């Protein structure tokens, strides 16, 4: 048997031993009670993907505050076999709890963690998505920039899982200007000229989906309708027709209500 030891950035070397071991940095996604005083911690890491492990004493008054969703953790995982759930030693690096007193920040965190749990296969690495997730969570509480950053994060999520949108040019004419639609079938952009009689069957293409500068709440809500379509009709279908997490819908509803209140 080999022990794999890695630094916080991933990678590592095999050392002869009777157990498996690695060290990485990760985001706490959720914790579940396990016995009287332990928890099962689910995290998202750069080098080991979405991973679970038991934290002994994790439900105690001393440890529980450090194991909240969104907390950045220094993690060491050990198990007899790689296929075992194993045990975590978790040390907090930084908490994001201060931002969660704001309703939008809490809804955003719940949407992000719920989607990662819903979408990511266990132990499959996604370093690009991980880096974007850390950056997004570090913006929690900054309501002027967070909704647009979240939209861009959903685009990365779709791309990483094989359902990325191609908005660079018209799928019909090849034009790079006048792109105002998205094909619900292919996820490609379509121009007004290319849409023709099919225009009413296509999804809208708000400029913010193409990264065209700052965006209003109205544009972002419209764009989230597009990414939501692909999350539900493409990604969720591929995952066995499970509905996307309700937390994502609650975030969009909150953004929509904020728009109506203006």
C-alpha positions as CSV (number, residue, x, y, z in Angstrom):
1,X,0.0,0.0,0.0
2,X,1.2,3.5,-0.6
3,X,0.7,6.8,1.1
4,X,0.2,9.8,-1.1
5,X,1.4,13.0,0.6
6,X,0.7,16.4,-1.1
7,X,1.2,20.0,-0.4
8,X,-1.6,22.5,-0.5
9,X,-1.4,23.0,-4.2
10,X,-1.8,19.2,-4.9
11,X,0.7,16.7,-6.4
12,X,2.8,14.5,-4.2
13,X,4.9,11.4,-3.9
14,X,4.2,7.8,-3.0
15,X,5.7,6.5,0.2
16,X,5.5,2.9,1.4
17,X,3.1,2.7,4.2
18,X,0.1,0.8,5.5
19,X,-2.4,3.6,4.9
20,X,-3.4,6.3,2.4
21,X,-2.8,10.0,3.2
22,X,-3.0,13.3,1.5
23,X,-3.0,17.0,2.5
24,X,-4.8,19.7,0.6
25,X,-6.7,23.0,1.0
26,X,-10.4,23.0,0.5
27,X,-13.8,24.6,0.9
28,X,-16.3,23.2,3.4
29,X,-19.5,22.3,1.4
30,X,-21.6,20.6,4.2
31,X,-21.4,18.5,7.3
32,X,-23.7,15.8,8.5
33,X,-24.0,14.2,11.9
34,X,-22.2,10.9,12.4
35,X,-22.7,9.2,15.7
36,X,-22.7,11.1,18.9
37,X,-19.9,13.6,18.4
38,X,-18.5,13.1,14.9
39,X,-19.5,14.6,11.5
40,X,-19.1,13.6,7.9
41,X,-17.5,16.6,6.2
42,X,-17.8,17.1,2.5
43,X,-15.3,19.5,0.9
44,X,-14.2,20.7,-2.5
45,X,-10.4,20.8,-3.0
46,X,-8.1,21.7,-5.9
47,X,-6.2,18.4,-6.1
48,X,-8.8,15.9,-4.8
49,X,-12.1,17.3,-6.0
50,X,-15.3,16.8,-4.0
51,X,-14.3,14.6,-1.1
52,X,-15.8,13.3,2.1
53,X,-14.3,12.2,5.4
54,X,-15.2,11.7,9.1
55,X,-14.1,14.4,11.5
56,X,-14.0,13.0,15.0
57,X,-15.3,15.5,17.6
58,X,-16.6,17.7,14.7
59,X,-19.9,18.2,16.5
60,X,-18.3,19.6,19.6
61,X,-18.6,23.2,20.7
62,X,-14.9,23.7,20.1
63,X,-14.8,22.4,16.5
64,X,-18.3,22.9,15.1
65,X,-17.9,26.7,14.5
66,X,-14.9,26.0,12.3
67,X,-16.7,23.5,10.1
68,X,-19.3,25.8,8.6
69,X,-20.1,25.7,4.8
70,X,-17.9,28.2,3.0
71,X,-15.0,28.0,5.5
72,X,-11.5,27.6,3.9
73,X,-9.8,24.6,5.5
74,X,-6.3,23.0,5.7
75,X,-7.2,19.3,5.4
76,X,-5.4,16.1,6.0
77,X,-7.2,12.9,4.9
78,X,-6.2,9.4,6.0
79,X,-7.7,5.9,5.3
80,X,-6.7,2.3,5.3
81,X,-7.7,2.0,1.6
82,X,-8.4,4.7,-1.0
83,X,-11.9,3.4,-1.4
84,X,-12.7,4.1,2.3
85,X,-14.4,7.3,3.4
86,X,-11.5,7.9,5.7
87,X,-11.0,10.6,8.3
88,X,-10.2,14.3,8.1
89,X,-8.1,16.5,10.3
90,X,-9.3,20.0,9.5
91,X,-7.8,23.3,10.5
92,X,-9.6,26.6,9.6
93,X,-7.7,29.0,7.4
94,X,-10.3,31.6,7.1
95,X,-14.0,31.9,7.8
96,X,-16.5,33.6,5.6
97,X,-19.2,33.7,8.3
98,X,-19.0,37.5,8.7
99,X,-20.5,38.1,5.2
100,X,-23.4,35.7,5.9
101,X,-25.4,38.2,8.0
102,X,-26.6,39.6,4.7
103,X,-29.4,37.7,3.1
104,X,-28.0,37.8,-0.5
105,X,-24.6,36.4,0.7
106,X,-26.2,33.6,2.6
107,X,-28.4,32.7,-0.4
108,X,-25.4,32.9,-2.7
109,X,-23.3,30.6,-0.5
110,X,-26.1,28.1,-0.3
111,X,-26.5,28.1,-4.1
112,X,-22.8,27.6,-4.7
113,X,-22.3,24.7,-2.2
114,X,-25.6,23.0,-3.2
115,X,-24.7,23.1,-6.9
116,X,-21.2,21.7,-6.3
117,X,-22.6,18.8,-4.2
118,X,-25.3,18.2,-6.9
119,X,-23.0,18.4,-10.0
120,X,-19.5,17.2,-9.1
121,X,-18.6,13.5,-9.2
122,X,-16.8,12.4,-6.1
123,X,-13.0,12.7,-6.2
124,X,-12.9,14.1,-9.7
125,X,-10.6,17.0,-9.9
126,X,-11.6,20.4,-11.3
127,X,-8.8,22.9,-10.4
128,X,-10.1,25.7,-12.7
129,X,-13.6,25.5,-11.1
130,X,-12.0,25.3,-7.6
131,X,-10.0,28.4,-8.2
132,X,-13.0,30.3,-9.5
133,X,-15.1,29.1,-6.5
134,X,-12.6,30.4,-4.0
135,X,-12.5,33.8,-5.8
136,X,-16.3,33.9,-5.9
137,X,-16.7,33.1,-2.2
138,X,-14.2,35.7,-1.3
139,X,-16.6,38.3,-2.8
140,X,-19.5,37.3,-0.6
141,X,-21.1,40.4,0.9
142,X,-20.1,42.6,-2.0
143,X,-23.5,42.9,-3.5
144,X,-22.5,45.4,-6.2
145,X,-20.2,42.8,-7.9
146,X,-21.3,39.4,-6.6
147,X,-24.3,38.6,-8.8
148,X,-22.3,39.1,-12.0
149,X,-19.4,37.1,-10.6
150,X,-21.9,34.3,-9.7
151,X,-23.3,34.3,-13.2
152,X,-19.7,34.0,-14.6
153,X,-19.1,31.1,-12.1
154,X,-22.2,29.2,-13.4
155,X,-20.7,29.5,-17.0
156,X,-17.4,28.0,-15.7
157,X,-19.4,25.2,-14.0
158,X,-21.2,24.3,-17.2
159,X,-17.9,24.4,-19.2
160,X,-16.1,22.2,-16.7
161,X,-18.8,19.6,-16.8
162,X,-19.1,19.4,-20.5
163,X,-22.0,21.7,-21.2
164,X,-20.3,25.0,-21.9
165,X,-21.9,27.7,-24.1
166,X,-20.1,28.8,-27.3
167,X,-21.1,32.4,-27.7
168,X,-18.2,33.5,-29.9
169,X,-20.0,33.5,-33.2
170,X,-23.3,32.7,-34.9
171,X,-23.9,29.0,-35.3
172,X,-25.7,29.7,-38.6
173,X,-23.8,32.5,-40.4
174,X,-20.5,32.6,-38.5
175,X,-21.0,36.3,-37.8
176,X,-19.4,37.7,-34.7
177,X,-21.7,40.7,-34.5
178,X,-25.4,41.1,-33.8
179,X,-25.6,38.0,-31.6
180,X,-28.9,38.2,-29.7
181,X,-29.9,34.5,-29.2
182,X,-28.7,31.2,-27.8
183,X,-29.7,27.9,-29.3
184,X,-31.3,25.7,-26.6
185,X,-30.1,22.7,-28.4
186,X,-26.4,23.4,-29.0
187,X,-25.7,26.2,-26.6
188,X,-24.3,28.3,-29.4
189,X,-24.9,32.0,-30.2
190,X,-27.3,32.9,-33.0
191,X,-27.5,36.3,-34.7
192,X,-30.8,38.1,-35.6
193,X,-30.1,37.3,-39.3
194,X,-29.3,33.6,-38.5
195,X,-32.4,33.1,-36.4
196,X,-35.0,33.7,-39.1
197,X,-38.3,32.0,-38.4
198,X,-36.8,30.2,-35.4
199,X,-36.3,33.3,-33.3
200,X,-39.2,32.6,-31.0
201,X,-37.8,29.2,-30.1
202,X,-34.4,30.5,-29.1
203,X,-33.1,31.7,-25.7
204,X,-32.1,35.4,-25.2
205,X,-28.4,36.4,-25.2
206,X,-27.9,39.3,-22.8
207,X,-24.5,41.0,-23.3
208,X,-23.3,40.0,-19.9
209,X,-23.3,36.4,-21.0
210,X,-20.5,37.3,-23.4
211,X,-18.6,39.3,-20.7
212,X,-19.6,42.6,-22.2
213,X,-18.7,44.9,-19.3
214,X,-20.9,45.6,-16.2
215,X,-24.5,44.5,-16.2
216,X,-27.8,45.5,-14.6
217,X,-29.7,43.3,-12.3
218,X,-32.3,42.8,-15.1
219,X,-29.6,41.5,-17.5
220,X,-28.1,39.2,-14.9
221,X,-31.6,37.7,-14.0
222,X,-32.2,37.2,-17.7
223,X,-28.8,35.5,-18.1
224,X,-29.4,33.3,-15.1
225,X,-32.5,32.1,-16.9
226,X,-30.3,30.9,-19.8
227,X,-27.7,29.2,-17.6
228,X,-30.5,27.7,-15.5
229,X,-32.0,26.2,-18.7
230,X,-28.8,24.3,-19.4
231,X,-28.3,23.3,-15.8
232,X,-31.8,21.8,-15.7
233,X,-32.3,20.5,-19.3
234,X,-28.8,19.4,-20.0
235,X,-26.7,18.9,-16.9
236,X,-29.4,17.6,-14.6
237,X,-30.8,15.3,-17.3
238,X,-27.3,13.8,-17.7
239,X,-27.2,13.2,-13.9
240,X,-30.4,11.1,-14.0
241,X,-33.1,13.8,-14.3
242,X,-32.7,15.0,-10.8
243,X,-33.9,18.5,-10.3
244,X,-31.3,21.2,-9.6
245,X,-31.1,22.2,-5.9
246,X,-33.8,24.5,-4.7
247,X,-31.1,26.8,-3.2
248,X,-30.2,28.0,-6.7
249,X,-33.8,28.9,-7.4
250,X,-34.1,30.8,-4.1
251,X,-31.0,32.9,-5.1
252,X,-32.6,33.8,-8.5
253,X,-35.9,34.6,-6.8
254,X,-34.1,36.9,-4.4
255,X,-32.3,38.7,-7.2
256,X,-35.7,39.1,-9.1
257,X,-37.3,40.5,-6.0
258,X,-34.5,43.0,-5.6
259,X,-35.0,44.1,-9.2
260,X,-38.7,44.7,-8.6
261,X,-38.0,46.7,-5.5
262,X,-35.9,49.3,-7.4
